[in-house]
Amino acid sequence: MIWLCLLILATGPVVLAASSPFLAYRGPEYIAGGFAGIIALSLMLIQPLLAAGALPGLSLARARLWHRRLGGALIACTAVHVGGLYLTSPPDTLDALLLAAPTPFSVYGVLAMWGILLTGGLALLRRQIAPRIWRLAHNALALVVVAATVAHAVQITGAMELRSKWTLCLAVLGATGITLFRLRVLTPLRRRGASRG
């Protein structure tokens, strides 16, 4: 049941966007970049659930393995998203990257992009950083990425159908918030309780 709900929530916006009339007026680079962004948003629904080992049928070790793999997929989607927009309109994309664009959603998009890249870099340095510091930094970056991505997505009027976009964005925020609360608040409290008992 959980897998079915996730499948509908993650793929529904992609399927609905594929039938959008907006696509008729766009080139292949823009379409590829746009769909890479939608897929990245969909992956963010699954990422925190994998990190917490909250998906049925997956051991924690396998879930964490898939969490790392989807992290790489997120970086790839981000590169395609930015690259597609750059090929469509280099001046607009450069303005956005330099935080000179007049649209607020551009700022959130750039913030999300840097957050994703920093998270990837942090993952590569995991063995060189103390575990507690690494977890705190990773969680903080994940929260920034999710919040900025959602703020970026909801301000854009484009191929994504409105209700499915909002539903996915709320689901991503909920999954991230619940996972962080579970990992950073409930789990430490349970450990303290067990050690006292």
C-alpha positions in Angstrom: 0.0 0.0 0.0 2.8 2.4 0.9 4.7 1.6 -2.3 1.5 2.2 -4.4 0.9 5.6 -2.7 4.5 6.6 -3.3 4.3 5.5 -6.9 1.2 7.5 -7.6 2.5 10.6 -5.7 5.9 10.4 -7.5 4.9 9.5 -11.0 1.5 11.3 -11.2 3.0 14.8 -11.7 5.4 13.5 -14.3 2.6 11.8 -16.3 0.3 14.9 -16.0 3.1 17.2 -17.1 3.7 15.1 -20.2 0.3 16.0 -21.4 0.6 19.7 -20.7 -0.2 22.1 -23.6 2.8 24.2 -22.5 5.1 21.7 -24.1 3.9 22.4 -27.6 5.7 25.7 -27.5 9.0 24.5 -26.0 12.1 23.0 -27.5 13.7 19.7 -26.5 16.3 21.2 -24.3 13.7 23.1 -22.2 11.5 20.0 -22.0 14.4 17.8 -20.9 15.5 20.3 -18.3 12.0 20.8 -17.0 11.3 17.1 -16.6 14.6 16.6 -14.9 13.4 19.1 -12.3 10.1 17.3 -11.9 11.8 14.0 -11.5 14.2 15.5 -8.9 11.3 16.7 -6.9 9.7 13.2 -7.1 13.0 11.6 -5.9 12.9 13.9 -2.8 9.8 12.2 -1.7 11.6 8.8 -1.5 15.0 10.0 -0.2 14.1 10.7 3.4 12.1 7.5 3.7 15.1 5.5 2.5 17.4 7.2 4.9 15.1 6.3 7.8 14.6 2.7 6.6 10.8 3.4 6.6 10.0 1.5 3.4 8.6 -2.0 3.7 10.5 -4.9 2.1 13.9 -3.1 2.4 16.5 -3.7 5.1 18.1 -0.6 6.5 21.4 -1.4 4.7 19.7 -1.8 1.4 17.6 1.3 2.0 20.7 3.3 2.7 22.3 2.0 -0.4 19.4 3.2 -2.5 19.5 6.5 -0.7 23.0 7.0 -1.9 22.1 5.9 -5.4 19.2 8.3 -5.6 21.4 11.0 -4.2 23.6 10.6 -7.3 20.5 10.6 -9.5 19.4 13.9 -7.8 22.7 15.5 -8.7 22.4 14.2 -12.3 18.8 15.6 -12.6 20.0 18.9 -11.3 22.7 19.1 -13.9 20.3 18.2 -16.7 17.8 20.7 -15.3 20.2 23.6 -15.2 21.9 22.5 -18.5 18.6 22.3 -20.3 17.6 25.8 -19.1 21.0 27.1 -20.1 20.7 25.7 -23.6 17.3 27.3 -23.9 18.3 30.7 -22.6 21.9 31.3 -21.6 21.4 34.9 -20.4 18.4 34.1 -18.2 20.2 31.1 -16.7 23.4 33.1 -16.0 21.3 35.8 -14.4 19.7 33.2 -12.1 23.0 31.6 -11.2 24.4 35.1 -10.4 21.3 35.9 -8.3 20.6 38.8 -10.7 17.3 37.4 -12.0 14.1 39.4 -11.1 12.1 36.3 -10.3 12.1 35.0 -6.7 11.8 31.4 -7.8 15.2 31.7 -9.4 16.9 32.4 -6.0 15.2 29.3 -4.5 16.3 27.2 -7.5 19.9 28.3 -7.1 19.8 27.7 -3.4 18.5 24.2 -4.0 21.1 23.5 -6.6 24.0 24.5 -4.3 22.4 22.6 -1.5 22.3 19.4 -3.6 25.9 19.9 -4.8 27.1 20.5 -1.2 25.3 17.4 0.0 27.0 15.4 -2.7 30.3 16.7 -1.7 29.6 16.0 1.9 28.7 12.4 1.0 32.1 12.0 -0.6 33.8 13.3 2.6 31.8 11.2 5.0 34.8 9.1 6.2 36.8 12.3 7.0 34.2 13.9 9.2 33.1 13.0 12.7 29.8 11.0 12.4 27.7 13.3 14.6 28.9 16.5 12.7 28.3 14.7 9.4 24.8 13.7 10.3 23.9 17.2 11.5 25.3 18.9 8.4 23.7 16.3 6.1 20.3 16.8 7.7 20.6 20.6 7.7 21.5 20.6 4.0 18.6 18.2 3.2 16.2 20.5 4.9 17.5 23.5 3.0 17.3 21.6 -0.3 13.8 20.4 0.3 12.4 23.8 1.4 14.2 25.7 -1.4 13.0 23.1 -4.0 9.4 23.3 -2.9 9.5 27.1 -2.8 11.0 27.1 -6.3 8.5 24.6 -7.7 5.3 26.2 -6.3 6.1 29.6 -7.8 6.6 28.3 -11.3 3.7 28.3 -13.8 4.6 25.6 -16.3 4.0 22.1 -17.4 3.3 20.7 -13.9 -0.5 20.3 -13.2 -1.3 22.5 -10.2 -3.0 20.1 -7.8 -0.6 17.2 -8.4 2.3 19.6 -7.9 1.0 20.9 -4.6 0.2 17.4 -3.4 3.7 16.2 -4.2 5.3 19.3 -2.6 3.3 18.8 0.6 4.2 15.1 0.6 7.9 15.9 0.2 7.8 18.4 3.1 5.8 15.9 5.2 8.2 13.0 4.5 11.2 15.1 5.2 9.8 16.6 8.4 8.6 13.3 9.8 11.9 11.6 9.0 14.0 14.3 10.6 11.8 14.3 13.7 12.1 10.6 13.9 15.8 10.4 13.4 16.9 13.4 15.4 14.3 13.6 18.2 12.6 10.2 18.7 15.5 7.9 18.2 17.9 9.7 20.6 15.1 9.9 23.2 14.5 6.1 22.9 18.3 5.4 23.2 18.5 7.5 26.4 15.4 5.7 27.8 16.9 2.3 27.0 20.3 3.2 28.5 18.6 4.4 31.7 16.5 1.3 31.9 
